[in-house]
Structures are given as C-alpha cells and as structure tokens.
Amino acid sequence: MAETAYFRGEGGHVWEMDLPLGEQHARAHKEGRLVRVNQDGSAFSESAEESEASSTEPASIPMPSKGGSKADWVAYAVAQGADVAEAESKTRDQLVDAYGATEPQ
C-alpha cells in the first residue's frame, strides 16, 4: 500500500498524493510551488514534538519575487506563520507589502 501525503498547490487547494512524488510534483515541491501540509491544510510535521517546534520556526520556503504569483505569496505567508484563510483573502500586493520586506536576490 502506497504512503500518501497532503500538499497545498499554487491555487491554495490541498491535494492528497501518493509518495514518493512523481518527477513533476517533486520538482514543484522543491521549487516551493507545492507545499506539504496536514490533511486540514495546517503546517506539516513528522511528529507531535516537531509540530510544537515548528510552531515557533517558520518553514523554509524561499520568498517569491515581488512579481510572483498570488499562490506563491500565500504559500510564503503561511510558511511565515500567517493563517491560511487570512492569507488567501488578501491580494498579492497586500501579501508583498506584509511579507516582502526585501526583494530576493
């Protein structure tokens, strides 16, 4: 039986996927366009101990360029601790203003 995991895609939808990920999905995950989450969309962690630790440490998702997609900015904001619904309710420009203090190099 294949192990499954949940991932938030660029549109903000949570998808259940078999592991290991296929080549295209693995690349999207590596690039931060596909973020592993819990089934309810909350930040993913391997165990309860990691869950407690990750609640104080932001996930490692690179900051998108200021011209990046709204989905990229939502994923980045959530990784920085924003509430998913709140981040999705903002415009891309509002997310850039709130979470894009500096342009990535």
Beta strands, then each sheet from edge to edge (+ up, - down):
strand 1: 4-8
strand 2: 14-18
strand 3: 35-37
sheet 1: 2+ 1- 3+
end
